[in-house]
Every structure is written in structure tokens, then in C-alpha cells.
Amino acid sequence: MERTTDTREGVGGPGEQAVLLAAGLADLAVTTVGAAFTSVRGLLRRSDTAELAAGAEQDLIARGRLALDRYATAPPAHLEVLARHVIAQRADGGDGEGGRDGGRGRGRDGDRA
């Protein structure tokens, strides 16, 4: 009985699966490395390689800065932000809402303040 190489049918045992998996990974690696090598060779032939490298370096630095900003610093606590906002408004001479009466400008007895 002859075995077929049709990938839709079941593969023999676990050993054969491992060999086929390794062969597929090796083929993928060779193809990827070959494509990368071709791209690098094309880049080295360019006359503006130094400028291209400098631009890539700047892009990587900017990317690194963004990543650090995104993951390294925690946002300030919500209540801390509110407290700083209230302190800033009081320093400007107002409390932002016109007092406890909601900005209507009336005293305790209802008279205009």
C-alpha cells in the first residue's frame, strides 16, 4: 500500500508529523531569510543609505519614546487630578461653581450677595 503526500489526509504517526513540521518551518525560515537578504542587498546599493539609516534611527528612537511613555508611567489618580483642579481654581480666585449655591449669587437668606 502506497502512502500519498496529500496534506488533507491524516499524517502517519507523531514522528512523521514532527518531521513534516520541522521541514515546513525550515522552508519558511529559508524563504524569509532569502527575502530579507535580497532587501538588504537592495538597500546597500542605494546611494542614500546613510540618510536612510539616520531616518530609521530617528524612527526607532521616537518609537522607543512612545513605548516608554505608554508603559512606564501610570496615569495620575482621578481624585488627585480633581484636587489639583480645585486648588488651581481657588488660586485664580473662583471655585468654579460660583459657591455652594451653584453660582446663583445668593446668600443664606436669599438676598443677592
Phi and psi in degrees as GROMACS dihedral restraints (atoms count N, CA, C in turn):
[ dihedral_restraints ]
;  ai    aj    ak    al  type     phi  dphi    fc
    3     4     5     6     1   -96.3    20    10
    4     5     6     7     1   139.3    20    10
    6     7     8     9     1   -85.9    20    10
    7     8     9    10     1   146.6    20    10
    9    10    11    12     1  -100.4    20    10
   10    11    12    13     1   160.0    20    10
   12    13    14    15     1  -102.2    20    10
   13    14    15    16     1    16.6    20    10
   15    16    17    18     1   -68.5    20    10
   16    17    18    19     1   124.2    20    10
   18    19    20    21     1   -76.7    20    10
   19    20    21    22     1   -11.8    20    10
   21    22    23    24     1   -78.0    20    10
   22    23    24    25     1   -24.0    20    10
   24    25    26    27     1   -86.0    20    10
   25    26    27    28     1   163.4    20    10
   27    28    29    30     1   -62.8    20    10
   28    29    30    31     1   146.8    20    10
   30    31    32    33     1   -93.0    20    10
   31    32    33    34     1   151.8    20    10
   33    34    35    36     1   -45.3    20    10
   34    35    36    37     1  -111.6    20    10
   36    37    38    39     1  -105.4    20    10
   37    38    39    40     1  -175.9    20    10
   39    40    41    42     1   -63.3    20    10
   40    41    42    43     1   -31.8    20    10
   42    43    44    45     1   -65.3    20    10
   43    44    45    46     1   -41.9    20    10
   45    46    47    48     1   -68.4    20    10
   46    47    48    49     1   -37.2    20    10
   48    49    50    51     1   -62.4    20    10
   49    50    51    52     1   -42.2    20    10
   51    52    53    54     1   -64.0    20    10
   52    53    54    55     1   -41.0    20    10
   54    55    56    57     1   -64.9    20    10
   55    56    57    58     1   -44.6    20    10
   57    58    59    60     1   -65.6    20    10
   58    59    60    61     1   -38.6    20    10
   60    61    62    63     1   -64.3    20    10
   61    62    63    64     1   -44.9    20    10
   63    64    65    66     1   -63.1    20    10
   64    65    66    67     1   -40.7    20    10
   66    67    68    69     1   -64.6    20    10
   67    68    69    70     1   -39.8    20    10
   69    70    71    72     1   -65.3    20    10
   70    71    72    73     1   -42.0    20    10
   72    73    74    75     1   -64.9    20    10
   73    74    75    76     1   -40.1    20    10
   75    76    77    78     1   -64.1    20    10
   76    77    78    79     1   -42.4    20    10
   78    79    80    81     1   -63.3    20    10
   79    80    81    82     1   -41.8    20    10
   81    82    83    84     1   -63.0    20    10
   82    83    84    85     1   -42.8    20    10
   84    85    86    87     1   -63.7    20    10
   85    86    87    88     1   -43.5    20    10
   87    88    89    90     1   -63.7    20    10
   88    89    90    91     1   -42.6    20    10
   90    91    92    93     1   -63.4    20    10
   91    92    93    94     1   -44.5    20    10
   93    94    95    96     1   -65.7    20    10
   94    95    96    97     1   -45.4    20    10
   96    97    98    99     1   -64.4    20    10
   97    98    99   100     1   -39.5    20    10
   99   100   101   102     1   -62.1    20    10
  100   101   102   103     1   -43.5    20    10
  102   103   104   105     1   -65.7    20    10
  103   104   105   106     1   -40.5    20    10
  105   106   107   108     1   -65.5    20    10
  106   107   108   109     1   -41.1    20    10
  108   109   110   111     1   -62.3    20    10
  109   110   111   112     1   -41.9    20    10
  111   112   113   114     1   -62.9    20    10
  112   113   114   115     1   -41.0    20    10
  114   115   116   117     1   -65.8    20    10
  115   116   117   118     1   -42.8    20    10
  117   118   119   120     1   -65.0    20    10
  118   119   120   121     1   -41.3    20    10
  120   121   122   123     1   -61.9    20    10
  121   122   123   124     1   -40.2    20    10
  123   124   125   126     1   -65.5    20    10
  124   125   126   127     1   -37.2    20    10
  126   127   128   129     1   -68.0    20    10
  127   128   129   130     1   -37.4    20    10
  129   130   131   132     1   -68.1    20    10
  130   131   132   133     1   -24.2    20    10
  132   133   134   135     1   -79.8    20    10
  133   134   135   136     1   -12.5    20    10
  135   136   137   138     1   -73.8    20    10
  136   137   138   139     1   152.1    20    10
  138   139   140   141     1   -84.0    20    10
  139   140   141   142     1   -19.7    20    10
  141   142   143   144     1  -103.2    20    10
  142   143   144   145     1    35.0    20    10
  144   145   146   147     1   -62.4    20    10
  145   146   147   148     1   -40.0    20    10
  147   148   149   150     1   -63.5    20    10
  148   149   150   151     1   -44.2    20    10
  150   151   152   153     1   -66.3    20    10
  151   152   153   154     1   -37.5    20    10
  153   154   155   156     1   -64.4    20    10
  154   155   156   157     1   -41.2    20    10
  156   157   158   159     1   -67.0    20    10
  157   158   159   160     1   -39.5    20    10
  159   160   161   162     1   -65.0    20    10
  160   161   162   163     1   -40.7    20    10
  162   163   164   165     1   -64.7    20    10
  163   164   165   166     1   -40.4    20    10
  165   166   167   168     1   -64.5    20    10
  166   167   168   169     1   -38.3    20    10
  168   169   170   171     1   -63.8    20    10
  169   170   171   172     1   -44.0    20    10
  171   172   173   174     1   -63.1    20    10
  172   173   174   175     1   -40.2    20    10
  174   175   176   177     1   -62.8    20    10
  175   176   177   178     1   -41.6    20    10
  177   178   179   180     1   -66.7    20    10
  178   179   180   181     1   -38.2    20    10
  180   181   182   183     1   -64.0    20    10
  181   182   183   184     1   -44.2    20    10
  183   184   185   186     1   -63.9    20    10
  184   185   186   187     1   -41.1    20    10
  186   187   188   189     1   -62.8    20    10
  187   188   189   190     1   -42.3    20    10
  189   190   191   192     1   -63.8    20    10
  190   191   192   193     1   -41.2    20    10
  192   193   194   195     1   -62.2    20    10
  193   194   195   196     1   -43.9    20    10
  195   196   197   198     1   -64.1    20    10
  196   197   198   199     1   -40.9    20    10
  198   199   200   201     1   -64.1    20    10
  199   200   201   202     1   -42.8    20    10
  201   202   203   204     1   -64.9    20    10
  202   203   204   205     1   -41.7    20    10
  204   205   206   207     1   -62.9    20    10
  205   206   207   208     1   -36.1    20    10
  207   208   209   210     1   -72.4    20    10
  208   209   210   211     1   -40.4    20    10
  210   211   212   213     1  -106.8    20    10
  211   212   213   214     1   -23.9    20    10
  213   214   215   216     1   -84.3    20    10
  214   215   216   217     1   -36.1    20    10
  216   217   218   219     1  -102.8    20    10
  217   218   219   220     1   134.4    20    10
  219   220   221   222     1   -89.1    20    10
  220   221   222   223     1   144.0    20    10
  222   223   224   225     1   -66.5    20    10
  223   224   225   226     1   150.8    20    10
  225   226   227   228     1   -65.6    20    10
  226   227   228   229     1   154.3    20    10
  228   229   230   231     1   -64.6    20    10
  229   230   231   232     1   144.2    20    10
  231   232   233   234     1   -59.5    20    10
  232   233   234   235     1   -45.6    20    10
  234   235   236   237     1   -66.3    20    10
  235   236   237   238     1   -33.8    20    10
  237   238   239   240     1   -63.5    20    10
  238   239   240   241     1   -41.9    20    10
  240   241   242   243     1   -62.8    20    10
  241   242   243   244     1   -44.4    20    10
  243   244   245   246     1   -63.5    20    10
  244   245   246   247     1   -42.0    20    10
  246   247   248   249     1   -63.1    20    10
  247   248   249   250     1   -42.2    20    10
  249   250   251   252     1   -65.1    20    10
  250   251   252   253     1   -35.1    20    10
  252   253   254   255     1   -65.3    20    10
  253   254   255   256     1   -43.8    20    10
  255   256   257   258     1   -64.6    20    10
  256   257   258   259     1   -43.0    20    10
  258   259   260   261     1   -61.6    20    10
  259   260   261   262     1   -41.6    20    10
  261   262   263   264     1   -65.9    20    10
  262   263   264   265     1   -39.4    20    10
  264   265   266   267     1   -67.6    20    10
  265   266   267   268     1   -39.9    20    10
  267   268   269   270     1   -66.5    20    10
  268   269   270   271     1   -34.2    20    10
  270   271   272   273     1   -67.9    20    10
  271   272   273   274     1   -28.1    20    10
  273   274   275   276     1   -80.8    20    10
  274   275   276   277     1    -6.6    20    10
  276   277   278   279     1   102.7    20    10
  277   278   279   280     1    -4.3    20    10
  279   280   281   282     1  -129.3    20    10
  280   281   282   283     1   161.3    20    10
  282   283   284   285     1  -104.8    20    10
  283   284   285   286     1     8.8    20    10
  285   286   287   288     1    86.6    20    10
  286   287   288   289     1   -22.4    20    10
  288   289   290   291     1  -121.1    20    10
  289   290   291   292     1     3.2    20    10
  291   292   293   294     1    78.6    20    10
  292   293   294   295     1    22.6    20    10
  294   295   296   297     1    98.9    20    10
  295   296   297   298     1  -173.1    20    10
  297   298   299   300     1   -73.4    20    10
  298   299   300   301     1   -18.4    20    10
  300   301   302   303     1   -87.3    20    10
  301   302   303   304     1    13.1    20    10
  303   304   305   306     1    78.3    20    10
  304   305   306   307     1    19.7    20    10
  306   307   308   309     1    89.7    20    10
  307   308   309   310     1    11.6    20    10
  309   310   311   312     1   -82.1    20    10
  310   311   312   313     1   -15.7    20    10
  312   313   314   315     1    77.0    20    10
  313   314   315   316     1    22.2    20    10
  315   316   317   318     1  -107.7    20    10
  316   317   318   319     1   146.0    20    10
  318   319   320   321     1   -80.9    20    10
  319   320   321   322     1  -168.2    20    10
  321   322   323   324     1   -63.7    20    10
  322   323   324   325     1   -40.5    20    10
  324   325   326   327     1   -88.0    20    10
  325   326   327   328     1     6.7    20    10
  327   328   329   330     1    94.9    20    10
  328   329   330   331     1    -6.1    20    10
  330   331   332   333     1   -74.3    20    10
  331   332   333   334     1   155.7    20    10
  333   334   335   336     1   -68.4    20    10
  334   335   336   337     1   134.0    20    10
